[in-house]
Every structure is written in structure tokens, then in C-alpha cells.
Amino acid sequence: MRATRSTRRQERHRAGDPDSPTAAPGQQVVAAARDLVKVYGSGGTAVRALDGVDVDFERGSFTAIMGPSGSGKSTLLHCLAGLDTATSGRVFLGPTDLTQLSDTELTLLRRLRVGFVFQAFNLLPALTAEQNIALPLELAQGRVDRARVRDLAGLLGVADRLSHRPAELSGGQQQRVAIARALLSAPDVVVADEPTGNLDSRTGAEVLGLLRTSVRELGQSVLMVTHDPNAAAYADRVVLLADGRVVDEVDRPTPEAVLMAMRLLDGSGSAPVRSGTGAR
Amino acid sequence: MRTVVRQELRHGVRRVVAPSLAIMISVAFVTLSFGATAVLKGFVSRAVAVKATRSDLVVTPGEGSAGGLTAATGRTVAAVPGVAHAETDFTRYQSVTWADGEDLSEVASVPADPRLRWTALREGRYPTAPDEAAVDGQTARVLGLHPGARVDLPGSPGGGSGGRQRALTVVGVADLGAAALVVDGRALLMTAAGITGLDREATPDEIDVLIAPGADPVTVRDAVARALGGSAVVRTGQEQADWAAAQLTRHVDVLGGVVLGFAAIALVVATLVISNTFSAIHAQRVRALALLRCVGATRRQVFRSVLAEAAAVGAGGSVLGVAAGVALTAAGVAVLAAFVPAAEGLGLGLAWWMLAVPFGLGVLVALVAAVAPARRATRVAPLAALRPHDAAATRRTSRLRLAAGTIAVGSGTAVLVYSATAHQHLSGLLVGIGGGILTLVGVLGLGPVVVPVAARVVGLPFRGRAAGRIAVGNAVRNPARAAATSVALLVGVSLVTTVSVGAASTTAVAEAEIERHDPVDLVVSASEGHALPAAVAAAVAATPGTRAAATLLGTTVSAPDGHPLGVVSAPDAAFASVWRGADVGPRRSGTALVPGDVAGRLDLRAGATLTLRTGAAGVPLQVRIVPHLPAVVLTGGDLARLGGETTVRQVWLRAVRDVDVPRYRTDVRAAVRGTAGVHVEGSIAERAELTNAVQIMLEVVIGLLAAALVIAVVGIANTLTLSVLERSRELAVQRALGMTRGQLCSSLLVEALVLAGVGTLLGVLLGIGYGWAGAGTLLGGIVPGGVPLVVPWGTVGLTVALAAVTGALAGVLPARRVARRSPTAALAAD
């Protein structure tokens, strides 16, 4: 019932919205921000985490968001995923304007239209791997296609771990289960927040390869926040943020190109690098 | 380290709310039981002092058979030099017909000397003639009695007035003041001569003495004692007051001890809750503790810092608890003074130790509860600070613990079964309590194994939905913590169930026993030589509240011993409708049902032949002995064969269930009032009193257990709050993945419900076992055929429902707090 109602509302937003991201010929935009501002706190302690971000993300591509600590990259990801609300400006997921949705509507949207992969605490310890994968669909009370769960698990190489609990899985296996969960509902976007941050480089490379595969073979759209140029090199495009604004983009990146762009960012002095504070 | 402790306390205030609350409640309970005991003692002492301190000396009967006062003793005392005035004082209990019915009341003598009078005259004057009386102020108020009213002392066979009814004229109303407490029920004041006129055998209860002006009370006391020899005890007024107070306050002390026992249960439950809290707090602070160790804190310092924190929490909670206890005591005294006239102006009477002991207990409980968590805290390796934070690891239950728990439960159960079947009563009860404690300790030990299994059972109805599955899984994620939380509730619930089951079983046994002895609710019978007029019999049978009435025709025959014997007959159906005893079956012509006592008197055995005669011709009847039958019962045909004049001799009544017993009895008595030679007897009042007494005891005990139950609920709220704090990241992931606020809330509520449900389920199971074993231990062997297990499903159901509701409420607070947080804020929090 609620899902139906919110879907209808999303349809309404689609019709004749002047700010709606109009895709250029041959391109399809899956997510976009329009003059997005996010301010944390108020008065003297207010922090402008996002300061007028305008960016489009293409359907079926793998985009990395990079930037120094405090540049607002995680905030941007959270806003795009419907986890956080904008102070002003607009956020679109497909045709839906997220800034017009209530908390409950955002929650229902996240179930089916966004897939999540986090750095840590990805899986619920009380559930088995299979239950974890099926969780968003079960919350939406949709029918869970067991065969699809098994197919995905097979694709991600965790088919034999489905009955295990997270505590019994390695870090890489946990992240693969998390990716399977993110892919199960075939969402508009999969958002990944430092997905390799807790993994060794070999396991990390495998996980990034799987995200890459999901884009190429399943046509998924992936947004990934990372600070690792090598990880960013798996993406089709890198968006660079500094001080809450988009400052640069790199298409078809190589680690070297990304590193170069980052250095330029530092060299320009526009990104004060603070150590020890989280990017969020 | 002191700074660390201080800062931890300051920043973690929310975390120590629950342990402080648990300590506060239990310490308040202990303080209140001390305070209430002191107040009651003061109340009693003041009450007995009112009368005793009027006299300079009080002579009371000596111990043993040598004692006993007579009118002559009074004269002897009066003759002792230094004695100015000696007066005999009578107090007796006696049936009095008040305006609202008959009641056993205190009848006391009014001293002739105004100096000895301990009551305050409010209206009229004191009685001076034997047929005059004064009534106490309270009764006068209730019944609207004023001078000129009439009060009757009914004459009953064997009663003091020799079977004659006596009419008294009320001439005054006197207030008893504080002494009203020691007067049991209503009081009637008469002259000493009036009381001896009721009963020539009446002996004085005491002799009140006034000494001559200037005489020394102690000297005169010794002189009186010498004059009386060993037959009496002589005390000064103050000594008498102290002695009487000591006699009465012994019961108060026993009562206080019982209440303290329940306070101890509350303290034990508080210990469980506090220990659980400290364990959880330190599990969350592993990294901080490890960091402390990294920067050079020794194990000892860590241990001491944890204990210091516990002591601070204990002291804080105890101060609040003592204050709350004193406030509750004061409130109780205020309420008492407002409703009980005798309590006016009563003080608190608190001694320093009544505040110090509860405070010390509170701190001690906190320290004891903190020892195990503190030891675990010392085992944190410094390196843990450097390792990534892992989610609460599940520790495996050690085999030793499993074995010990199983042995404790097994042997405890065996002891319980033994005590329930060995019929040793009181000594068996001690053994049984030992067995009960052993099983409880065993269940505590097995908790981490038993609780998850029970949680899965309790959680079955919630497994259909994803949120429910997560909740059930989370409830037992940390089995040790889940176990400690549920067990805190288990203790309270099992005790409530134990007393309910025990009380229900005891009542059933006692009712069966009373029914066996007195199988007819009420019997209205005419004495030999009297008849029950048909109109009266009909009026009795028509008393409201009657379920069935059997009107029995009968006659008087000659028994073999030559004495007259009343026999009655009743149709089978009428007999069965009022008879609660064992089924006597259809009665055949030629048999007589003979009451056990009549059979004894006539030396009859079952199957013997009893020949009854009215005239010359005898009718032989075969004897069937039926214990506790109200009369010899024949068939109608046999009664006709006897040929005497038949009249209505008895009416047997069976009341409807839940009848208002005193009222019913009064109504039946009213129906026969004025009919000569008719009396009313039966078991109904006894049964109602018993049920009532058991019910009151049950309510009091459950009330006393309430503190333990409240603490357990605080514990559930606390465990949930702490684990919610621990799981904030995980809950944020759930929100991110599409759990709505409502789903998150309901998931946490289900978690609370499962924890509460497990405690309740196991508690009810244990309680039923304990209740059965307890009733079996105390009553086994008294009742043939064993003690029935009666489970009062109403009470048990109410307990379960209450536990479920409070469990859910315990989940509301943390659930609301979590649901309000934005998912990103929680994801950011490390």
C-alpha cells in the first residue's frame, strides 16, 4: 500500500519538472545533484559539507567519487542514496526528486532502488549470509527469488557460505555477501562507501573486480567513494570533490591520472588537508 | 585513575541510570521495612502504655498453673501498706448483638476510680450499674449509638450468661485513643460487677493499683509481690507497659523479618541487573580500558577503577534509596494517621542504623555485582586497543559450567521431589527451600544455554517477518547477557507463581478438609423437644444466596442406650443437592446413615443392626456410618414405619458460589430469630474466612515481590538500552537497507518482549514446580491421596500479561531514541 502510494508520488515528480536532469542524446542519467547544499550544525559551528554541487551520473557506469578528507564525498553519497537530507538544492534518483520525500518514503525507496556496500558493519550478525542478502527484499515484503540469490552468490563466489553467519566469514567474503545483497533487487544505483577500506589489497582488488563485473555484465550503476587511486582506477569516471564542490573529473582513469589530479588539487591549495578527521 | 573514574561517570550518566535505579529501589525497600517496623513498634508501645501507665502498679497472673487472680487477690493487695487503691480489672471476649448483627467483641471493665480510667469520655457517663454499658467511640460513630441505645448480650448454650439474653442500656461513649490498636474489634465497657454477673467464674485479668501519696513504687511493688507469693507478677505501670510492648512487638519483629526477606530478594535481583550493566559497559569500553593499559595502568589500577566506579554508583543509588525509604515511611505514617484515629500524632522513630544499614547494603551490592566485570576488565590486553573493533563476540559456555548447572538442577529437583513426598512438614520445608535455591542457581548457571532455546520458542510467533527474525536473533546474540536479563525477571515471576500455586493448592486442600468435616454449608436444626415451624423452614430455604435447601422431616426415637435420638429423612435428590461430602449413593429401605459421633456413642460398627423405637415396637436398621453427617438419616419409608409424630427437624442449606458469607449467615439467623430451640451451624463461615485469609496473604506477598519485579523490568530496559548503544552502527545499516522507523521500533520491542517472555515462561514453569513442591511439603500426609496441583490460571495469566506489557514498555524508550537518529549520524559514529 505505502509502496504504491510513494511510487505514484514519484511518478508525479517525474512529470514536467524544470530542474529534472534531462539526459543528453545517447546518455541516460541515473542520479544527479542540482545546486546541492548540505550544512551540518548551525551558527558559529555550522559546517558546509556540500556547497552547491551539480553533478550527473550515467546509468550503467561505474563512478568513483574522490577527494581529500572533509571534501564532502561521503555526504554527497549519502544524499544520493537517500540516507541524508539536503539543506537546499535537489537530488534525483532516476526521475524521483529525493528532497520531496518523507523519511518513510526515503526508507521504502532505499529498499528496492538503492544497494549499499559499506566499509564495515555491513552484515547483520544475527542473520545468515542468505538472510542478509534477502533482507531488503524481505523488508519490502516482496517475493525473494531463491534461485536468483543462489545465482548471485555463485557469481560472487560465496555460494557455499550461504548458511554461515557473518562472524564465520572472512572480511572479503563478508564484502561479497554485501555486494550480493546490494545487487539482488537490481537497484537504480549501488552505492559503495570505501568498500575496500578494511580489506587487504588482493581481496580489495577482487571486490572491486566484482563491482566492475556487475556494471559490465548486469548493467548496474555503481557510485563508489574512495580515497585510493588504485581503487578509483576500476571506475569509468572519477569525480573529484574539494571543499564541498566538484572541482575536477577524470574519464577512463588510470591510477596515475587520478594521482596526478589529486596532486593538482593539493597543489592549488584549495583543499586544506586535515589529518585525523573523518571524511564524514 | 581517579580522573578516569570521574570522567567515565560524568560522561556515562545514562549508562548508570539503571543500576542506580535498581539500587535505589532495593535500598528504599530495606529502609522502608526498617522504618515500618519501627513505626509499628512505636504504635504498639504507645497503645499499651495508655492503659498501663495509669496505674502505679499492675498485678498480673503468674506464669504456669500457680498463677491466677481472684477477687481475694484484690483484697490482699489492697491490704498491703502503701497501697491506696486496688481494683480488679476484667477483659473478656463475648458475643454482642449490635444493631448490625452479632459480633465477637471485647467487653472490658471500667475502673471505679476515675484516676485509673484510660478512656476519654465523649458523651454521657460511665456505667455504674451491672446493666449499663459504654461503647467505644469508633463503634458509636459507625452504628450511630448514643446514650439511651440498647445492646444485647445473646444467651447461647455454654455461654457466660447461662443461656439468658441480657439487655444493656448504653449510658456513654468513650474514646479509646491510641489504645484502640490493642482492642480487637468493637469494645463494650461495663462495670466489674456487670462482668462478673455475666459469668460467676470470671477471673480478673489484672489488678490495677494506686499507691499512697509519697510512697515509693518499687518498695510497694516488692511488698505486694511478697504478700502474693509466687501466684502473681507485680510490675510498676511503666514496667508493665514495656513488658506488654515487648510481648506484642515480637510479632512485629517477625513480620519485619519476613518483609526483610523480600527486600533481600529485591537486592539479589538488583545485583543481577547491576552486574549485567557493568559487564555491558565494560564490553563497550574494551578499547578505552586497553588504551589505559597501553599508557601504563596496571591490572590492579584497572580493577580498582572499576570497583571505585561501582562504589560511586552504589553510594549515589543508596543515598537516593534511603531518602525514598524515609519519605515512604513518613507518607505511610501520614496516611495511617489520617485513616486510623489511634495513630494520630505517631512519630517516625528512626534510629541511625536504620539509615546506615540500607546504605551500606546498597554499596555492598554494587561492589559485589562489579567484582566479576572488574576481573574481566583486568583481562583486557593492552593490544586490544590497537586491533580493529570487533562486534560483541559470543563466548562459548564452558563445559564445567554446563556440568555444574545440570548437576545443580538435577539434584535440586530431586531434593524438591523428596521434600514434597517425604511428609516432614517444617523440617522438610527447609530441605525443600534448599532444593529450590539449588535449582534456581542451576538454572542461572545454565542460563546461557537454556535462555537461547527458550527465546527461540517464545520468538516463534515473530519469525514470520524479517524484523521479527532479526529481533529474536539479536535477543540472544550475547547469551550470557540475555540469560542474566531474563533470569532477573525469572526470579520475581517464579516467586509470584510459587505463592499463587502454593496458595491455591493449600486452599483446595483446606477446603476439601473442611468439606470432609462439615459437608453441609449451614444446618438449621431444632433442639430435642422443639420443632422448626414450616413457615420458618420455608423462610430459611428462601434466604437469598441459597443454591439448594433440603427440608428434613424427622422425629425423636429411643436409641438403644435409652436416650432420645433425633432422626430425619430426606429424598435422595434433596440430600445430594446440599451434601458436599463423599457420595453416599442411593439409600435402601432398612438402612440408616449414622453420623460417626453417634456411632461412637452407641458403639455401632458398619453393618451392625440398630433398633430404633418410638413406642414398644422396634424397627431394626442396618448401620452405614457416614462421618460428619449432621443427623441420623433414614429413608422416608423407614421414618413412617417408626410411626412417631413427624415434624420439620432440620433444614440443610447449600449456598451459591461466591456468596457474601457473613451476610448470608446473618440472613439465615434473621430468618430463625425468635424461634425457640433453633440453632444455626455449618462450615461456610470457616471456609470463607480461610479463603479470605489465603487471598490476603497472597496479595501481600505479591505486593512485597513487586519491588523485585520492577527492578527486573528496569534491567530489561537497561540491557536493551546498552545493546542499542553497542549496536548503533548495525541499526544504522538496517535503516539504510530500508527498515522504516516503525519496523526498527517494533523489532526492538519484539526483542524486549522475547527477553521478558523467556523470563516469564521459565519463571512460571519453575514457580508451578516450586508451588506444588511447597504445598506438598507442608500439607503432604495431612491429606489422604496427596496434595492436588492447583494452578490459578487467572493469576498466572495476569502475571504473564503484566510481564509482557512491562517488557514491551521497557523496550519503548531505547527503541524511540534509536529510531529518531538519522542513519548517517549513526554510520558516522565510531
Contacts between the chains, C-beta under 8 A, distances in Angstrom:
chain1	res1	chain2	res2	distance
A	75	B	824	8.0
A	78	B	824	4.8
A	78	B	827	7.9
A	81	B	736	7.5
A	83	B	736	5.7
A	83	B	822	7.8
A	83	B	823	5.1
A	83	B	824	5.1
A	83	B	827	7.6
A	84	B	822	6.8
A	84	B	823	7.9
A	84	B	824	4.6
A	85	B	822	8.0
A	103	B	740	8.0
A	103	B	741	6.7
A	104	B	740	5.4
A	104	B	741	7.2
A	104	B	742	7.8
A	107	B	735	7.0
A	107	B	738	5.7
A	107	B	739	6.9
A	107	B	740	4.6
A	107	B	741	7.5
A	108	B	738	6.8
A	108	B	740	7.2
A	110	B	736	6.4
A	110	B	737	6.8
A	110	B	738	4.5
A	111	B	737	7.2
A	111	B	738	3.0
A	112	B	738	7.5
A	116	B	733	7.5
A	116	B	736	5.3
A	116	B	737	6.2
A	118	B	733	6.7
A	118	B	736	7.9
A	118	B	827	7.3
A	120	B	388	7.9
A	120	B	729	7.8
A	121	B	391	7.6
A	121	B	729	4.2
A	121	B	730	5.7
A	121	B	732	7.9
A	121	B	733	5.7
A	122	B	733	6.7
A	123	B	733	8.0
A	124	B	470	6.1
A	124	B	473	7.9
A	124	B	730	6.3
A	124	B	733	7.0
A	124	B	734	6.8
A	125	B	391	5.4
A	125	B	477	6.4
A	125	B	730	7.2
A	126	B	469	7.9
A	126	B	470	5.7
A	126	B	473	2.9
A	126	B	474	4.9
A	126	B	477	5.6
A	127	B	469	7.0
A	127	B	470	6.5
A	127	B	473	6.3
A	131	B	466	7.9
A	131	B	469	7.0
A	134	B	466	8.0
A	135	B	466	5.9
A	135	B	737	5.9
A	136	B	737	4.9
A	136	B	738	4.9
A	138	B	465	7.7
A	138	B	466	3.8
A	139	B	466	5.3
A	139	B	467	7.3
A	139	B	737	7.0
A	139	B	738	4.9
A	139	B	739	5.8
A	139	B	743	6.7
A	140	B	738	6.6
A	167	B	391	7.3
A	167	B	393	7.6
A	167	B	394	7.5
A	181	B	737	7.6
A	198	B	388	7.3
A	278	B	828	6.7
A	278	B	830	8.0
A	280	B	824	7.4
A	280	B	827	7.5
A	280	B	828	4.5
